[in-house]
Amino acid sequence: MGSRSATLRVFSPAIRTDMQVQDQAEIAHLLAELRVEHRDLDVAIEHLAVSLSRDELQITRLKKRKLLLKDHIARLESRLIPDLDA
């Protein structure tokens, strides 16, 4: 039951769309939050994977969430790179 509380904790921050985030400082802050959540998902997935009462559906959901976070992080990181005129 202890691993389930850690699993639920990683869902608390809501993912905002890229259009809602404008300021560079806000993007950097959001990136830090998303990276922490991504690492927390790693821990939660590892915890569930070695658990005796392994929940494959929950592991799959967490892995999907982790991939979505990774994509969101990549989109935000690309917004921090200034556009260069060719």
Backbone as CSV, one residue per row, in Angstrom:
resi,resn,N_x,N_y,N_z,CA_x,CA_y,CA_z,C_x,C_y,C_z
1,MET,0.815,-1.185,0.000,0.000,0.000,0.000,0.860,1.251,0.000
2,GLY,2.057,1.191,0.591,2.942,2.344,0.644,3.374,2.807,-0.736
3,SER,3.612,1.870,-1.666,4.029,2.264,-3.002,2.896,2.945,-3.759
4,ARG,1.656,2.619,-3.426,0.517,3.240,-4.102,0.445,4.722,-3.774
5,SER,0.757,5.119,-2.532,0.719,6.541,-2.189,1.792,7.304,-2.965
6,ALA,2.958,6.684,-3.176,3.997,7.324,-3.972,3.543,7.435,-5.424
7,THR,2.807,6.438,-5.887,2.306,6.446,-7.250,1.309,7.571,-7.445
8,LEU,0.421,7.770,-6.513,-0.598,8.795,-6.647,-0.007,10.191,-6.555
9,ARG,1.061,10.355,-5.824,1.684,11.655,-5.633,2.193,12.230,-6.947
10,VAL,2.663,11.394,-7.861,3.254,11.887,-9.085,2.227,12.478,-10.043
11,PHE,0.934,12.262,-9.800,-0.091,12.790,-10.675,-0.564,14.168,-10.254
12,SER,-0.073,14.705,-9.129,-0.592,15.967,-8.613,-0.366,17.169,-9.519
13,PRO,0.837,17.399,-10.086,0.979,18.574,-10.954,0.257,18.354,-12.287
14,ALA,-0.557,19.316,-12.670,-1.270,19.221,-13.936,-0.354,19.693,-15.061
15,ILE,-0.427,19.029,-16.187,0.355,19.448,-17.340,-0.395,20.578,-18.016
16,ARG,0.291,21.696,-18.150,-0.286,22.835,-18.857,0.086,22.746,-20.326
17,THR,-0.753,23.268,-21.181,-0.438,23.248,-22.604,0.649,24.271,-22.895
18,ASP,1.346,24.082,-23.983,2.430,24.991,-24.369,1.920,26.409,-24.585
19,MET,0.682,26.553,-25.013,0.134,27.871,-25.303,-0.097,28.678,-24.020
20,GLN,-0.268,28.033,-22.892,-0.506,28.730,-21.636,0.779,29.280,-21.029
21,VAL,1.914,28.755,-21.443,3.195,29.144,-20.860,3.884,30.111,-21.824
22,GLN,4.148,31.336,-21.378,4.724,32.345,-22.255,6.118,32.806,-21.802
23,ASP,6.270,33.101,-20.545,7.480,33.687,-19.998,8.608,32.658,-19.910
24,GLN,9.843,33.078,-20.240,11.002,32.172,-20.181,11.217,31.624,-18.777
25,ALA,11.061,32.482,-17.766,11.243,32.035,-16.381,10.165,31.030,-16.000
26,GLU,8.953,31.268,-16.473,7.858,30.338,-16.181,8.097,28.994,-16.861
27,ILE,8.618,29.037,-18.078,8.945,27.802,-18.792,10.024,27.027,-18.028
28,ALA,11.059,27.731,-17.581,12.143,27.080,-16.835,11.631,26.464,-15.543
29,HIS,10.738,27.179,-14.860,10.163,26.656,-13.609,9.305,25.420,-13.890
30,LEU,8.488,25.479,-14.923,7.652,24.344,-15.290,8.503,23.148,-15.698
31,LEU,9.594,23.411,-16.429,10.501,22.327,-16.810,11.078,21.625,-15.583
32,ALA,11.448,22.405,-14.583,11.985,21.807,-13.350,10.935,20.923,-12.684
33,GLU,9.699,21.400,-12.622,8.621,20.613,-12.020,8.377,19.323,-12.800
34,LEU,8.358,19.423,-14.121,8.106,18.249,-14.949,9.237,17.236,-14.855
35,ARG,10.482,17.728,-14.750,11.620,16.810,-14.601,11.554,16.063,-13.267
36,VAL,11.127,16.751,-12.219,10.967,16.096,-10.919,9.883,15.026,-11.008
37,GLU,8.770,15.371,-11.637,7.695,14.386,-11.793,8.156,13.200,-12.626
38,HIS,8.963,13.449,-13.658,9.496,12.382,-14.506,10.372,11.435,-13.682
39,ARG,11.224,12.019,-12.833,12.071,11.184,-11.953,11.221,10.418,-10.937
40,ASP,10.186,11.068,-10.404,9.293,10.387,-9.465,8.597,9.200,-10.120
41,LEU,8.235,9.361,-11.391,7.620,8.245,-12.110,8.605,7.097,-12.261
42,ASP,9.882,7.407,-12.517,10.910,6.360,-12.581,10.921,5.541,-11.299
43,VAL,10.915,6.239,-10.178,10.946,5.568,-8.880,9.681,4.736,-8.671
44,ALA,8.532,5.309,-8.982,7.262,4.604,-8.800,7.185,3.360,-9.682
45,ILE,7.636,3.486,-10.936,7.614,2.342,-11.855,8.547,1.247,-11.353
46,GLU,9.736,1.637,-10.911,10.688,0.654,-10.379,10.120,-0.044,-9.149
47,HIS,9.486,0.715,-8.287,8.870,0.173,-7.077,7.803,-0.859,-7.427
48,LEU,6.947,-0.509,-8.373,5.882,-1.426,-8.773,6.431,-2.648,-9.499
49,ALA,7.498,-2.462,-10.277,8.061,-3.561,-11.061,8.631,-4.664,-10.177
50,VAL,9.179,-4.295,-9.024,9.777,-5.301,-8.143,8.814,-5.760,-7.047
51,SER,7.638,-5.173,-7.006,6.652,-5.500,-5.986,6.101,-6.911,-6.197
52,LEU,5.794,-7.584,-5.092,5.199,-8.918,-5.174,3.788,-8.850,-5.762
53,SER,3.071,-7.806,-5.457,1.717,-7.627,-5.998,1.783,-6.694,-7.203
54,ARG,2.528,-7.115,-8.188,2.806,-6.323,-9.386,1.522,-6.021,-10.157
55,ASP,1.272,-4.755,-10.428,0.082,-4.306,-11.143,0.510,-3.835,-12.532
56,GLU,0.400,-4.730,-13.509,0.881,-4.432,-14.867,0.131,-3.262,-15.500
57,LEU,-1.160,-3.158,-15.242,-1.936,-2.060,-15.807,-1.459,-0.723,-15.257
58,GLN,-1.206,-0.670,-13.958,-0.712,0.563,-13.344,0.678,0.913,-13.871
59,ILE,1.530,-0.086,-14.030,2.878,0.148,-14.576,2.774,0.708,-15.990
60,THR,1.892,0.142,-16.801,1.703,0.616,-18.175,1.208,2.056,-18.195
61,ARG,0.270,2.378,-17.323,-0.242,3.747,-17.246,0.853,4.732,-16.839
62,LEU,1.666,4.332,-15.872,2.745,5.215,-15.430,3.788,5.413,-16.527
63,LYS,4.095,4.350,-17.269,5.053,4.472,-18.373,4.513,5.386,-19.465
64,LYS,3.217,5.293,-19.742,2.616,6.173,-20.737,2.672,7.624,-20.264
65,ARG,2.369,7.841,-18.992,2.437,9.184,-18.413,3.869,9.720,-18.507
66,LYS,4.841,8.858,-18.241,6.243,9.260,-18.298,6.635,9.678,-19.719
67,LEU,6.162,8.950,-20.734,6.440,9.311,-22.122,5.788,10.643,-22.491
68,LEU,4.568,10.872,-22.024,3.899,12.146,-22.279,4.684,13.296,-21.652
69,LEU,5.171,13.071,-20.438,5.986,14.085,-19.773,7.261,14.370,-20.556
70,LYS,7.893,13.307,-21.040,9.133,13.472,-21.807,8.881,14.315,-23.056
71,ASP,7.779,14.046,-23.750,7.429,14.828,-24.936,7.148,16.282,-24.574
72,HIS,6.441,16.490,-23.488,6.119,17.848,-23.041,7.394,18.604,-22.662
73,ILE,8.297,17.928,-21.985,9.584,18.529,-21.615,10.348,18.933,-22.875
74,ALA,10.379,18.051,-23.869,11.102,18.352,-25.115,10.493,19.564,-25.822
75,ARG,9.164,19.665,-25.847,8.518,20.820,-26.483,8.866,22.113,-25.757
76,LEU,8.841,22.076,-24.433,9.164,23.277,-23.663,10.633,23.663,-23.824
77,GLU,11.526,22.661,-23.844,12.952,22.949,-24.036,13.187,23.605,-25.393
78,SER,12.459,23.163,-26.401,12.640,23.759,-27.730,12.148,25.201,-27.757
79,ARG,11.202,25.551,-26.889,10.733,26.937,-26.818,11.765,27.850,-26.163
80,LEU,12.673,27.280,-25.380,13.711,28.080,-24.741,14.856,28.406,-25.698
81,ILE,14.960,27.670,-26.797,16.009,27.907,-27.788,15.561,29.055,-28.677
82,PRO,16.340,30.119,-28.746,15.922,31.264,-29.564,15.916,30.913,-31.050
83,ASP,14.934,31.488,-31.761,14.863,31.301,-33.206,15.980,32.120,-33.855
84,LEU,16.693,31.489,-34.762,17.765,32.180,-35.467,17.300,32.469,-36.888
85,ASP,17.465,33.693,-37.307,17.117,34.041,-38.677,18.173,33.478,-39.613
86,ALA,17.716,32.764,-40.629,18.657,32.102,-41.543,19.186,33.055,-42.582
